[in-house]
Amino acid sequence: MKLVLGRDDLAAAATSAVCETGTEAERLDISPVHKASHGFVNASDADVCELAIVTVLQAVAHDRPVLLLPVTTLGRHQHQTLVTLGTLSVADVEGHSIGVRSWSQTTGVWMRGFLTEQYGVDLRKADWTTYEGSHVDGAEDPDWVRRAPAGATLQADFLEGRIDFGIMGNGLPSDDRIRTAVENARERAEQWSKDQGFIPVNHVVAVSAQAAAEHPAAVLAAYDAMRSVLTADAEPGPVPLHPVGFEALRGAFTKAAAYALEQGVIPRPVDYDEIVERSCAALAVTPARLGG
């Protein structure tokens, strides 16, 4: 089995657990980890792969052989990811230009969801620019979203003033001029998570349908090993940063699916129970076996 996991501790635990079942395991070194997503979703280049939550939703909506293994590898607050260089604030989004790496980028889906839900923003009244396509072949941006010219980058366009706002997480440049567009963003984000009862999950673990069929015991062993690592490292707080198990991920997936549908990221509604049933059927287990 080939595994792509960004965290060394999770990768080591999962690889060891798979080997203990008698199945050979190899960790593929792909960095940043999202570079593995396209090959995994469209060509099954790996068997177990860290995947953005929105990529999972798109893969299910487009009937790709991708199954959720309910382990969170990256959860974080998101309100701080809408940034600007000037005096604009979140109240000024309508009528201004905003750049985001990809329309299907999970950070962008969460932030746009906050814009509509908390701030009453009509997304179509902003000038949106993307710089990459989706990881899922066949997924298209809405017709009211513009693709940047070849060679352009979000960071350069933002820093050089060609766009007014940027949505950036890990790709945020280091520049003292940058500030968050949401006032008291960290506090707003923490309150949102307390109110909702979950963190805005970014990355989870997925498994190919073929691997689930051929190596179910190894896949389940990998899940158990990663769950043990995350449970041991759980950070104190009102909501877990790295929820594990189907029930623990229900809130984040349900909300992300609603945002994604509203924004034209997925072509049809994706119910979370559909995702659960796909995984359980492929692995021949009940939801309870995977924290349901």
Number of C-alpha atoms within 10 A of each C-alpha: 18 16 21 26 27 22 12 10 12 20 20 15 19 28 24 18 23 23 16 14 15 11 15 13 18 16 19 16 12 12 11 9 18 18 12 21 23 17 13 25 27 15 12 21 17 22 22 28 29 25 30 26 27 29 27 26 27 29 22 23 18 16 9 19 17 29 27 25 26 24 25 26 23 21 18 18 23 26 28 21 24 26 24 24 21 13 8 17 17 17 12 15 21 16 12 14 18 23 28 24 23 21 28 29 23 22 29 24 26 22 21 24 22 18 20 15 12 10 14 12 19 14 18 12 13 17 18 21 22 22 18 18 17 20 26 22 14 11 18 15 20 11 7 12 15 15 17 17 10 8 6 12 16 25 18 12 16 22 18 11 12 13 21 21 29 28 29 22 19 7 11 14 13 7 9 7 9 16 18 21 25 21 13 11 17 15 12 16 20 19 13 18 17 14 10 14 15 23 25 29 27 24 24 26 23 27 24 25 22 15 21 23 14 13 19 17 17 24 26 21 21 26 23 18 21 25 24 15 14 19 14 9 10 13 12 8 8 13 16 19 21 26 26 25 19 23 16 19 23 19 18 20 22 15 16 23 25 17 22 27 17 17 20 16 25 25 15 16 13 20 16 19 13 11 19 21 17 17 25 20 13 17 20 14 14 14 17 11 13 21 15 15
